[in-house]
């Protein structure tokens, strides 16, 4: 069972993904990323190369789209969550025990 804080964090990430997924297909694409970047700063247009950079960072399977799982893994990598937790902390919680630094938290694969 997830702690209330972890559940809140997952809920926030899912809400952000759903907000960005303008066409509701369950994936983010280049057009949606550009739109999101430009909505965040309506007085200044973000160059499309910024969206492409973010897309490349998040698109782990290189299919041109970002799944919720890829989005979640990218966020954990960006905020350093994968390097903050120590193995002893993970061992104390069996749900988090499968730790893999190259792909972030292995247990997340089971959630999606």
Secondary structure per residue as TSV (DSSP state, phi and psi in degrees):
chain	resnum	aa	ss	phi	psi
A	1	X	-	360.0	136.4
A	2	X	-	-80.0	146.4
A	3	X	-	-67.8	157.9
A	4	X	H	-58.5	-36.9
A	5	X	H	-66.5	-42.4
A	6	X	H	-67.9	-39.2
A	7	X	H	-62.8	-43.0
A	8	X	H	-61.9	-41.4
A	9	X	H	-62.7	-45.3
A	10	X	H	-62.6	-42.3
A	11	X	H	-60.5	-40.8
A	12	X	H	-65.0	-42.6
A	13	X	H	-63.9	-43.0
A	14	X	H	-64.7	-41.4
A	15	X	H	-60.9	-41.6
A	16	X	H	-63.3	-43.7
A	17	X	H	-61.1	-46.4
A	18	X	H	-63.7	-35.4
A	19	X	H	-64.2	-42.1
A	20	X	H	-73.6	-28.4
A	21	X	-	-79.5	76.7
A	22	X	T	-61.6	-35.3
A	23	X	T	-91.4	-1.9
A	24	X	-	69.6	22.5
A	25	X	S	-89.0	1.3
A	26	X	S	83.5	9.2
A	27	X	-	-140.3	151.4
A	28	X	B	-103.7	140.1
A	29	X	-	-124.5	178.0
A	30	X	H	-57.2	-45.0
A	31	X	H	-60.2	-43.2
A	32	X	H	-66.6	-36.4
A	33	X	H	-67.7	-42.3
A	34	X	H	-62.3	-45.2
A	35	X	H	-59.0	-45.0
A	36	X	H	-63.7	-43.0
A	37	X	H	-63.8	-38.9
A	38	X	H	-74.8	-30.6
A	39	X	H	-69.1	-33.5
A	40	X	H	-66.0	-28.4
A	41	X	T	-138.3	78.6
A	42	X	T	-64.0	-23.0
A	43	X	T	-86.0	-8.9
A	44	X	S	-138.6	121.0
A	45	X	-	-78.9	131.5
A	46	X	-	-84.5	134.7
A	47	X	-	-62.6	148.1
A	48	X	H	-65.7	-22.2
A	49	X	H	-65.8	-25.7
A	50	X	H	-68.5	-44.0
A	51	X	H	-62.2	-39.9
A	52	X	H	-65.0	-38.4
A	53	X	H	-62.5	-46.9
A	54	X	H	-62.5	-41.1
A	55	X	H	-60.4	-45.8
A	56	X	H	-63.4	-37.0
A	57	X	H	-67.5	-34.6
A	58	X	H	-94.7	-23.1
A	59	X	-	-85.3	79.4
A	60	X	T	-68.4	-31.4
A	61	X	T	-93.3	3.2
A	62	X	-	57.1	39.6
A	63	X	S	-101.8	5.6
A	64	X	S	85.8	2.1
A	65	X	-	-135.8	156.7
A	66	X	B	-114.4	119.6
A	67	X	-	-82.4	169.2
A	68	X	H	-60.6	-40.2
A	69	X	H	-61.5	-46.4
A	70	X	H	-63.1	-40.4
A	71	X	H	-60.4	-46.3
A	72	X	H	-63.3	-46.0
A	73	X	H	-63.1	-40.1
A	74	X	H	-63.1	-44.0
A	75	X	H	-62.8	-42.4
A	76	X	H	-64.8	-35.4
A	77	X	H	-69.7	-42.7
A	78	X	H	-62.9	-40.0
A	79	X	H	-88.9	-1.7
A	80	X	T	79.4	16.8
A	81	X	H	-61.8	-30.5
A	82	X	H	-72.4	-19.5
A	83	X	H	-103.0	-11.0
A	84	X	H	-76.8	-41.8
A	85	X	S	-77.5	139.6
A	86	X	-	-98.7	157.8
A	87	X	H	-58.0	-38.3
A	88	X	H	-63.5	-36.6
A	89	X	H	-65.9	-39.7
A	90	X	H	-67.7	-40.3
A	91	X	H	-64.8	-27.4
A	92	X	H	-70.3	-19.1
A	93	X	S	-123.5	106.9
A	94	X	G	-58.9	-27.6
A	95	X	G	-66.2	-34.3
A	96	X	G	-95.2	1.1
A	97	X	-	-60.7	-37.1
A	98	X	-	-74.7	89.4
A	99	X	B	-104.4	132.9
A	100	X	-	-139.9	108.4
A	101	X	T	-66.9	-26.0
A	102	X	T	-80.0	-23.7
A	103	X	S	-123.8	21.2
A	104	X	S	67.3	-140.6
A	105	X	B	-88.1	117.6
A	106	X	T	-62.2	-31.2
A	107	X	H	-62.9	-22.9
A	108	X	H	-66.5	-26.5
A	109	X	H	-58.2	-34.1
A	110	X	H	-74.8	-18.1
A	111	X	H	-80.9	-20.4
A	112	X	-	-125.1	360.0
